[in-house]
Amino acid sequence: MSKKTAAHVALFLCALLCAACSGDEEDGYVFPSLVTEFVELHTDDTGLGTQFTTDGGSGFAVNTPLQGLQPNALYRLVLGYETTDETRGGLPVVRVYTVDYVALLQPTEEPAAEDEPTGIDAVWRGADYLNLQLSPKTQGGTQLWGYRTDSITSTPDGRRTFHLSLYHRQPDDPYSYSTTAYASLPLFQVEELQPGDSLTFTGLTFDGLKTWHFNY
């Protein structure tokens, strides 16, 4: 995550929280039960965050366009939001209350022998991503994330399995308190992966190696 992108996401979060708090103070609104999902947030040509799409393919408009983002950009985020009875441009309008940055895992060839453990609470497929909810132990330092394609195996009938694994380092960050982090592995960037293939995803946790299996 670049410093420029981090700044944009920070501005985005501040805009969300200010809008939510203002509404609560003015009309006595009670903080709702939120829907929390991985989404792709879209900005327009002026850098306003106006709408997003969930991994399930549902589109929503944001009640108050969000400023401070790059124009014509796509952000991978975890949003906590509440639906309303309004529509805009044919899309349901939502109030967004929480936002978390999602690390997009990039391919690496760094050796697995040097991986450091992390908490992995869940791994699941959403649209063309593998989504991860993580709980690293941290003191607020640097966490490095990525993935490897370790091997590709085939059965006699030609069915292929792609064996992927999580890359994780925290070189200047001693293990301390647990926090929540999110990551997505874009499956469309895994070379040669085709519909009908399957894949495994392995990560080194504090309890040892764990593996998840998926069809593609």
C-alpha positions in Angstrom: 0.0 0.0 0.0 1.6 3.3 -1.1 1.7 6.4 1.2 -0.5 8.2 -1.4 -3.1 5.4 -1.3 -3.0 5.2 2.5 -3.6 9.0 2.7 -6.6 8.7 0.3 -8.1 5.9 2.4 -7.6 7.8 5.6 -9.4 10.8 4.1 -12.2 8.5 3.0 -12.5 7.1 6.5 -12.6 10.6 8.1 -15.4 11.6 5.7 -17.4 8.6 6.5 -17.1 9.0 10.3 -17.8 12.7 10.2 -21.0 12.2 8.1 -22.2 9.4 10.4 -21.5 11.3 13.6 -23.2 14.4 12.2 -26.4 12.6 11.4 -26.5 10.9 14.8 -26.2 14.3 16.6 -28.8 16.1 14.5 -31.7 13.6 14.5 -31.1 11.2 17.4 -30.5 8.4 15.0 -29.7 5.1 16.7 -26.6 3.3 15.4 -27.9 0.4 13.3 -27.1 -3.2 12.8 -24.6 -3.1 9.9 -24.1 -5.3 6.9 -20.3 -5.9 6.6 -18.9 -7.0 3.3 -15.9 -7.0 1.0 -16.7 -4.5 -1.9 -15.2 -2.7 -4.8 -15.7 1.0 -4.4 -15.8 3.1 -7.6 -14.9 6.8 -7.9 -16.0 9.2 -10.6 -13.8 11.4 -12.8 -13.7 14.0 -10.0 -12.5 11.6 -7.3 -15.8 11.2 -5.5 -16.6 7.7 -4.1 -20.2 7.4 -5.2 -21.0 3.7 -5.5 -19.8 0.2 -4.8 -20.4 -3.4 -5.8 -20.4 -6.4 -3.4 -18.8 -9.7 -4.2 -22.3 -11.0 -4.7 -22.7 -8.6 -7.6 -25.1 -6.1 -5.9 -24.6 -2.4 -6.6 -25.2 0.4 -4.1 -24.9 4.2 -4.1 -23.3 5.9 -1.1 -25.7 8.5 0.5 -23.0 11.2 0.7 -20.3 11.1 -2.0 -16.9 10.7 -0.4 -14.0 13.0 -1.2 -10.2 12.8 -1.3 -9.9 9.7 -3.5 -8.2 9.2 -6.8 -10.5 9.8 -9.9 -11.8 6.9 -11.9 -10.3 4.4 -9.4 -11.3 1.1 -7.9 -10.8 0.5 -4.1 -11.0 -2.9 -2.4 -12.5 -2.3 1.0 -14.5 -3.9 3.8 -17.6 -1.7 4.4 -20.1 -1.7 7.2 -23.3 -0.1 5.9 -27.0 0.2 6.4 -29.5 0.2 3.5 -32.1 3.0 3.2 -35.4 3.3 1.2 -33.9 5.7 -1.3 -32.5 5.0 -4.7 -30.2 7.0 -7.0 -29.5 6.2 -10.6 -31.3 3.0 -10.2 -29.2 1.8 -7.3 -30.3 1.5 -3.6 -28.7 4.1 -1.4 -26.8 3.1 1.7 -25.3 4.9 4.7 -21.7 3.8 5.2 -20.4 3.7 8.8 -17.2 1.7 8.9 -14.4 1.1 6.3 -11.3 -1.1 6.4 -8.6 -1.2 3.8 -8.1 -4.6 2.1 -4.5 -5.6 1.2 -4.4 -7.0 -2.3 -2.0 -10.0 -2.3 0.6 -9.8 -5.0 2.6 -12.8 -6.3 6.1 -13.4 -4.8 8.8 -16.1 -5.1 10.1 -15.5 -1.5 10.7 -18.9 0.2 8.0 -20.4 2.4 10.7 -21.4 4.9 11.0 -17.8 6.1 7.2 -17.2 6.5 6.1 -15.9 9.9 2.8 -17.2 11.5 -0.3 -15.2 11.7 -3.9 -15.8 12.8 -6.2 -16.8 9.9 -9.8 -16.6 11.0 -11.4 -17.3 7.7 -10.7 -17.8 4.0 -13.5 -17.9 1.4 -14.1 -17.1 -2.2 -16.0 -14.0 -3.2 -16.5 -13.3 -6.9 -13.0 -13.5 -8.5 -11.2 -13.2 -5.2 -10.1 -15.3 -2.2 -10.9 -13.2 0.8 -9.0 -13.5 4.1 -9.9 -12.3 7.6 -6.6 -12.3 9.5 -5.6 -11.7 13.1 -1.9 -10.9 13.2 -0.1 -10.2 16.5 1.4 -6.8 16.2 2.8 -3.7 17.9 1.7 -1.5 15.0 4.7 -2.1 12.8 5.1 -3.4 9.2 3.2 -6.4 8.0 4.1 -7.8 4.6 1.6 -9.9 2.7 1.5 -11.8 -0.6 1.0 -15.2 -2.1 2.9 -17.9 -4.0 1.9 -20.4 -6.6 3.8 -23.4 -5.2 2.8 -25.9 -7.8 0.2 -27.1 -10.3 -0.8 -30.8 -10.2 -3.0 -32.7 -12.7 -5.1 -35.8 -12.5 -5.1 -38.5 -15.3 -8.3 -36.9 -16.7 -6.6 -33.5 -17.0 -8.1 -31.8 -14.0 -5.7 -29.3 -12.5 -5.2 -28.1 -8.9 -3.3 -24.9 -8.2 -1.5 -24.9 -4.9 -1.2 -21.4 -3.5 0.2 -20.3 -0.1 0.3 -17.1 2.0 3.4 -15.0 2.2 3.8 -13.2 5.5 6.6 -11.2 7.1 6.7 -8.7 9.9 10.4 -7.7 10.1 10.1 -4.8 12.5 6.9 -5.7 14.3 7.2 -7.9 17.5 4.3 -10.2 18.3 2.1 -8.5 20.8 -1.7 -7.8 20.7 -4.0 -9.3 18.1 -5.7 -7.1 15.6 -8.0 -7.7 12.6 -6.7 -7.3 9.1 -8.3 -8.1 5.7 -6.7 -9.3 2.4 -7.9 -10.4 -1.0 -6.1 -12.5 -3.5 -7.3 -11.6 -7.1 -7.7 -15.0 -8.8 -7.7 -13.4 -12.2 -4.0 -12.7 -11.8 -3.1 -16.3 -11.1 -1.6 -17.3 -14.5 -3.2 -20.3 -16.3 -6.0 -20.7 -13.8 -9.2 -21.6 -15.8 -12.8 -22.4 -14.9 -13.1 -26.0 -13.9 -9.7 -26.0 -12.1 -9.5 -26.3 -8.3 -7.1 -24.7 -5.9 -5.7 -25.0 -2.4 -4.6 -22.2 -0.2 -2.2 -22.8 2.7 -1.2 -20.4 5.4 1.2 -20.7 8.4 -0.9 -20.0 11.5 0.1 -20.0 15.2 -1.3 -23.5 15.3 0.7 -24.7 12.3 -0.1 -25.0 8.6 -3.8 -24.9 7.5 -5.2 -25.5 4.1 -8.4 -24.5 2.4 -9.8 -26.1 -0.8 -11.9 -24.3 -3.5 -13.3 -24.9 -7.0 -12.8 -22.3 -9.6 
